[in-house]
Amino acid sequence: MTDASNEVSLAGKAALITGSARGLGAEIAAILARAGAAVMIADILEDQGRQTAEAIRAAGGKAAFVRQDVTNETDWEATVAATIRELGGFDILVNNAGIEVCALLENTTLKDFQRILDINVTGVFLGLRAAAKAMKPGGAAGGGGSVINLSSVAGLRGYSGLSAYCGSKGAVKLLTKAAAVEFGQLGYGIRVNSIHPGLIPTDMGSAVLKGFVAAGLGKDEASVQQAFERGTPLGMKGTPADIAKAALFLASDQSPWVTGAELVVDGGSTAS
């Protein structure tokens, strides 16, 4: 099968991917690098982040690592500055960092609810703000660009046990649309889109299965997984590469008239 990154060129572009030490973020960083982008791996997981950057370099790509807490304004300023300084620009931002806590609404603590909002929503808000300041005409990078926000199918419909997560990802969906309209009207040259993955086999995906069982919403992880697959018309598991290819399209010049869009990658689970 042909690698999509061989058909799309991001040569000369610099990308910042948050939460990219592992999981979907690492896969997105890898495919953008294979398409020619220089990538900044940003995460609080320092050892894994450096290893991910090194793996990309070993494969012939250009990558660097910076420690970043996406809820911290100062970290955003430093991360964007490091991206421009070390990679020579800032053309693509993937707001990927996020967390998920599975619990019945009545059992969800205020601390967990606020932590989910801080990382999943405030982190995206700060990323959008940083991108606007740097990418707009006259900004530190100044060439416009593409911002891709990772939402979820849980930002499109409700799920038992995921009330806080659904609320946060719904917020990401509308933050995306509001920013897309505003940046377009202001002539910033910045496109903003969201990706809505279904359940993907990553560390977070595995944690979701465990969380459903712990919340009494499934007998065991296998039965929960099967329930998700039965609700997917294509009847197969998604992979991190499926999400990364969607990000590649939105990051590239092949989507010049796409902004404010919801790209759903879920095997059809939200279509039925």
C-alpha positions in Angstrom: 0.0 0.0 0.0 1.3 3.5 -0.8 2.2 5.6 2.1 0.1 8.8 2.0 3.1 10.8 3.1 4.8 10.0 -0.1 2.0 11.7 -2.1 1.8 14.9 0.0 4.6 17.3 0.4 5.1 19.4 3.5 8.7 20.4 2.5 9.7 23.7 4.0 7.0 23.6 6.7 7.5 23.5 10.4 4.9 21.7 12.7 4.3 21.8 16.4 2.4 18.7 17.8 1.4 18.8 21.4 1.2 15.6 23.4 3.3 13.9 20.8 5.6 11.8 22.9 3.4 8.7 22.3 0.1 7.6 20.9 -1.7 9.6 18.2 0.6 12.6 18.6 3.7 10.5 17.9 2.0 8.9 14.9 1.0 12.3 13.5 4.5 13.7 14.1 6.0 10.8 12.2 3.7 11.1 9.2 4.2 14.8 8.9 8.0 14.3 9.1 7.8 11.7 6.4 6.0 14.2 4.2 8.9 16.6 4.7 7.9 18.8 7.6 10.3 19.6 10.4 8.5 18.6 13.6 8.6 19.8 17.2 7.6 17.1 19.7 6.0 18.8 22.7 5.0 16.9 25.8 5.4 16.7 29.6 6.8 13.2 29.1 10.5 14.1 28.6 12.1 10.8 28.1 9.5 9.5 25.7 9.4 12.8 23.9 13.1 12.8 23.3 13.0 9.1 22.1 10.2 10.0 19.7 12.2 12.9 18.2 15.3 10.7 18.0 13.3 8.0 16.2 12.1 10.5 13.6 15.6 11.7 13.1 16.9 8.2 12.7 14.3 7.6 10.0 15.7 10.7 8.1 13.3 13.3 9.3 14.0 16.6 11.2 12.7 16.7 14.7 13.3 18.4 18.1 11.8 18.1 21.5 10.6 20.6 24.0 8.9 20.0 27.4 5.5 21.7 27.4 2.6 21.8 29.8 -0.3 22.9 27.5 -2.2 24.6 30.4 0.7 27.0 31.1 0.8 30.3 29.2 4.5 30.7 29.7 5.2 27.3 28.3 3.2 28.1 25.1 5.3 31.2 24.6 8.5 29.3 25.0 7.4 26.4 22.9 6.4 28.6 19.9 9.7 30.5 20.2 11.7 27.3 20.3 9.8 26.0 17.2 10.6 29.1 15.2 14.1 29.2 16.4 15.0 25.5 16.0 12.9 24.6 13.0 12.9 27.9 11.1 9.2 28.6 11.1 5.8 27.8 12.5 3.3 26.7 9.8 1.3 23.8 11.4 -0.1 23.4 14.9 -1.7 20.1 16.0 -3.4 20.5 19.3 -3.3 16.8 20.2 -2.6 16.8 24.0 -5.6 15.5 26.0 -6.8 13.2 28.8 -9.8 11.1 29.4 -11.4 10.0 32.6 -14.2 7.4 32.6 -16.7 7.7 35.4 -20.4 8.0 35.9 -21.4 11.7 36.1 -22.5 11.4 39.7 -19.1 9.9 40.6 -17.0 12.4 38.7 -15.0 14.6 41.1 -14.8 18.3 40.5 -11.0 18.0 40.5 -11.1 15.5 37.6 -13.7 17.6 35.7 -11.6 20.7 36.0 -8.4 18.8 35.1 -10.1 17.5 31.9 -11.2 21.0 31.0 -7.8 22.5 31.7 -5.9 20.1 29.4 -8.5 19.4 26.7 -10.0 22.9 26.4 -7.7 25.5 27.9 -4.8 23.8 26.2 -6.5 24.2 22.8 -7.5 27.8 23.5 -3.9 28.7 24.4 -2.7 26.9 21.3 -5.1 28.8 19.1 -4.2 32.1 20.6 -0.4 31.3 20.2 -0.9 30.3 16.6 -2.9 33.5 15.8 -0.2 35.7 17.2 2.7 33.9 15.5 1.2 32.9 12.2 -0.8 36.0 11.2 0.8 38.7 9.0 3.4 40.5 11.0 3.7 37.7 13.5 6.9 36.0 14.5 6.3 33.4 11.7 3.9 35.5 9.7 3.1 33.1 6.8 -0.3 31.8 7.9 -0.8 28.1 8.4 -3.0 25.3 9.5 -4.3 24.5 13.0 -5.7 21.0 13.6 -7.5 20.3 16.9 -8.0 16.8 18.1 -11.6 16.5 19.2 -13.4 13.1 19.3 -16.6 11.3 18.4 -17.3 12.1 22.0 -17.5 15.8 20.9 -20.4 14.8 18.5 -22.6 12.6 20.6 -23.0 11.5 24.3 -21.5 8.4 25.9 -22.3 7.0 29.3 -19.3 7.3 31.6 -17.7 10.1 29.6 -19.7 13.2 30.5 -16.7 15.4 31.3 -14.8 14.2 28.3 -17.8 14.7 26.0 -18.2 18.3 27.4 -14.5 19.1 26.8 -14.4 17.7 23.2 -17.7 19.4 22.3 -16.0 22.6 23.4 -13.0 21.9 21.2 -15.4 21.4 18.2 -16.9 24.9 18.6 -13.7 26.6 19.6 -12.4 25.3 16.2 -15.4 26.7 14.3 -15.2 30.1 16.1 -11.5 30.5 15.4 -11.9 29.4 11.8 -14.5 32.1 11.2 -12.5 34.8 13.1 -9.1 34.1 11.5 -10.7 33.9 8.1 -12.5 37.2 8.4 -9.4 38.9 9.8 -7.4 37.7 6.8 -4.9 35.9 8.9 -4.4 33.1 6.4 -4.8 30.5 9.1 -7.2 27.5 8.6 -8.6 25.8 11.6 -10.2 22.3 11.6 -11.0 19.5 14.0 -10.5 15.7 13.7 -13.0 13.4 15.5 -11.5 10.0 16.0 -13.4 6.9 17.1 -11.8 4.5 19.6 -8.2 3.9 18.6 -5.9 1.3 20.1 -3.4 3.5 22.0 -2.6 3.9 25.7 -5.5 6.2 26.1 -7.8 3.9 24.2 -6.9 1.0 26.5 -7.5 3.3 29.5 -11.0 4.0 28.2 -11.8 0.2 28.0 -10.5 -0.2 31.5 -12.5 2.8 32.7 -15.8 1.5 31.3 -15.3 -1.8 33.1 -14.4 0.0 36.4 -17.5 2.2 36.0 -19.7 -0.9 35.7 -20.5 -0.2 32.0 -19.0 -3.5 30.7 -18.2 -7.0 31.9 -14.6 -6.9 30.7 -12.3 -5.0 28.3 -12.9 -7.5 25.5 -16.7 -7.1 25.7 -16.5 -3.3 25.7 -14.2 -3.4 22.7 -16.6 -5.7 20.9 -19.5 -3.4 21.7 -17.6 -0.5 20.1 -16.8 -2.6 17.0 -20.4 -3.8 16.6 -21.5 -0.1 16.4 -19.0 0.6 13.6 -20.5 -0.1 10.1 -17.0 -0.9 8.7 -16.6 -3.5 11.4 -12.9 -3.0 12.0 -10.6 -1.3 14.4 -9.2 2.1 13.5 -5.5 2.7 13.8 -3.3 5.7 14.7 -2.3 5.9 11.1 -5.9 6.5 10.1 -5.9 9.7 12.2 -2.4 10.7 11.2 -3.4 10.6 7.5 -6.4 12.9 8.2 -4.0 15.3 10.0 -1.7 15.2 7.0 -4.5 16.2 4.6 -5.5 19.1 6.8 -1.9 20.2 7.3 -1.1 20.2 3.6 -1.8 22.5 0.7 -4.3 19.9 -0.6 -6.9 21.3 1.7 -6.7 25.1 0.9 -10.5 25.7 1.1 -11.1 23.6 4.2 -11.6 25.5 7.4 -14.1 25.1 10.3 -14.7 21.5 9.3 -15.2 18.4 11.4 -13.3 15.5 9.9 -14.8 12.4 11.5 -12.6 9.3 11.3 -14.6 6.6 13.1 -15.5 3.8 10.7 -19.0 5.2 10.5 -19.9 4.8 14.2 -21.5 8.2 14.5 -23.3 7.8 11.1 -25.7 5.1 12.4 
